[in-house]
Amino acid sequence: MKLVWPAAFFIICVGVTLRGTFGAEVVNVGAIFTSSSINGAVSKIAMEAAQDDVNSDPTILGGRKLSITIHDSNFSGFLSIIGALQFMETDTVAIIGPQNAIMAHVLSHLANQLNVPLLSFTALDPTLSPLQYPYFVQTAPNDQFEMAAIAEMVSYYGWAEVIAIYTDDDQSRNGITTLGDKLAERRCKITYKAVLPPDTKSSRDDIQRELVKIQMMESRVIILNAYEKTGLMAFEVAKSLGMMGKGYVWIATTWLSTVLDSKPPIKPNSLLGVLTLRPHTPDSKKKRDFVSRWPKLSNGSIGLNPYGLYAYDTVWILANALKLFFNSGGNISFSDDPRLSKLGGGSLNLEALSIFDGGPQLLKNILQTNMTGLTGPIAFDEIDRSPYRPSYDIINVVEKGYRDIGYWSNYSGLSIVPPETLYGKPPNRSSSNQQLYSVVWPGDTTEKPRGWVFANNGEKMTIGVPNRFSFKAVVSWVNGSEVASGYCIDVFLAAIKYLPYPVPYKFVPFGNGHNNPSYDELVGKIATGEFDAVVGDVAIVTNRTKLVDFTQPYIESGLVVVAPVRKMKSSALAFLQPFTPLMWAVTGILFLVVGAVVWILEHRINDEFRGPPKQQFVTMLWFSFSTMFFAHRENTVSTLGRFVLIIWLFVVLIINSSYTASLTSILTVQQLSSPIKGIDSLITSNDHIGYQVGSFAENYMIEELSIPRSRLLPLGTPEEYASALEKGLVSAIVDERPYVDLFLSQHCHFSIRGQEFTKSAWGFAFPRDSPLAIDMSTAILTLSENGELQKIHDKWLSKKGLCPSQGSDDDTDQLHLGSFLGLFLICGTACFLALAIYFCSMLRSYIRHKPPQEEEKIAMAESENNKNASVHEPGNQSEGDDLEWYSDNLEENSDYDLSEGSVDLNELIDVNIDKEDENSKGPQTEWQEDQEATYEIDDEEKEYNSELNNILTPYEDWHGAD
């Protein structure tokens, strides 16, 4: 018993010592890479360095040791599967890898069943969805972002078509598929996909065979998505074929940047002008320290590339997730999968595969990572698990190496400043904000390549040209030849001269020449590939733009209505036409109202507006209507009167000006009359409408204007137009403006009614996304700016024809008597009425105050003499008798009331006697004029004196006879 206790104590001490020495818990992590590849070699060194750094800090795993076992798959998918199964048998908590997407798809199924997270920074296939593969985590930006960056570069430089070359594996193939989607978002496309054998099987002959095909194609923008061996071989073959010269554009994916970073020096001559991308990692002290350690870690065997930084960070992502797992009380434990146990024995030993019980928690911790590593801030999106703000450097290979020309990030797009400096600003993806530095392109040129050429296959562009039967000035074919002519052809030939490259082409007629062809069918030939372009009078309408791309319009061609018209002769009452009856009535009332207002404001203080009622009324009328001609002579004294007058004179000025302008237009501009006023009146009627065969006008009227097809009559030539209109077969023609102008130049008795009711134009048609359409648009704009387009228009479409212009018609500018006959009649009638009234008044006055005849005077004198002799003796006749006679005679012959002594008879007799004394000085009229001049008698006083003279005349005659 005495020996038992010492022995037990010794055993316990030894056990504790052995546990401290050999019993530290190990956390097993597997890694599957191809060690001979660039990324495999760099990743191995980086992961081992990360493992040492994690294990050097016991606080990370709580005294546990991280053990990373690297399995070399040697480019073999089978060996990758074997390595994964071996890891699963040894209680591995996670696997870093695999290196390519093919194995990622396979091993992800295994990881899903055994709850073992897979973390990869090189298998970046965008189709590895977290929904399908929840235990697969990409710790570097997947190819979706790289392809978005390439698509944005293509769009930035204005290229529309690219050719894709890729290795035939899942990652390369799916990457190019994603590129096609990203290009389509920017109205670009992949015109050809060249597939190369996998990297281990590709040969120079395979590559040359594809490049020779590409050399015969139009596009010169080539995207190369491959691996080191195939990619570098492709550039060597391209250089030997002359495809690295001027005019070509080569964009390589990130494989080339890893070669440039990890395997210098390479021969830059074969890569001069190539663009490539590299995952962007922001500068930091941690990164600089690791870069300084790299030569020692690698012993100078290989250079560091961004994927080495991602490998280092991936180990730390897993370590931090394990730390959180252990701190939360988690334990590494595995359990058998009952589904595998049921499979029974066998040499595969499937029973050894076990489920990691802590897998779900470890995966959750990985996805919740929030740290800063060598590659910058590390976090995962909650939806697609993409890394935080992916970005790329854009690299241009130059003669002495390579240089950065800018950056791309999914936050701000293309820029020349590091993306991290833009994160504090609002995102700006506008085209004006996208910038890159200048590029040295293949051929050692800084001039941006056009990106396409005409296919070098010995074939010319096949251009369809309508073979019209009518309006041959627009486009026509010379009989018996393959030569086309006309306005549209001349515009095309002039524009093509401004292209910076030659265009081989040939015109092909479309149509039989006996009827106008269908332009919808003609445009459809481009979509089917029968024609490479269409040149002619092709209207740009919606249904055609869905099939082809049009150039810049070279002429406007809206639809118009043509109908028969007749010239309207000027009416004798043409001067009344500028105003409506209501306008005339309101204007006249305003004249009276303003005259009355001014009279009210002025008559109490202004003598010119005072006098008898009749005079004031006449003055008011004269003042109001004389303002029409600014001929009023009465002065306004009151402030309010002047205010009203100023406003009224301004109104009169506007009315006069408007009336003058409108009347001038009515009398001088040729007036045409037609029951058709425009498209609206044509729609509401039930008349037949003509249209040109093959024109889009038919579908437009049926579909847009809802005009029944039964009302439409197809017509082919201008002669058919004129005949149908003259015979009344149609009431109007609806056609495009250029055709109508040519028609009206030969047929004078028709005219355009109303305005253009559509806005369309003619353009040249090309296949969708054709770069030639853009260049031709630029050429057409040049023609427009330098005046050539107008000269071509004047040559073909500005036809003088048989119809003289309105300006040259001598009869149009002359005014006829009929235009003013109404005014002359009104003026003559006014003069006649004034004279008639005047003479009637004179005759009435003459009849009322006619003097007695000579015989009547003698008889009256004898009768009176006898009476006076018997009644009055000489000397007994008194002055009162004379006055009594005079008073009686005055009352009988005068309109004046003398009953109340309003007139003193003595004064009247004195005046009459004075008048007799003045007879020796002149006639009675001179005496009256002197009196008017002396005393300034008014009109009523003149009338009074006139009546008085008429009364006094018989008395004077009698008195003189006596």
Summary of the structure (lengths in Angstrom):
residues: 962
radius of gyration: 55.6
end to end distance: 206.1
largest distance: 213.8
contacts: 2976
relative contact order: 0.06
helix: 49%
strand: 15%
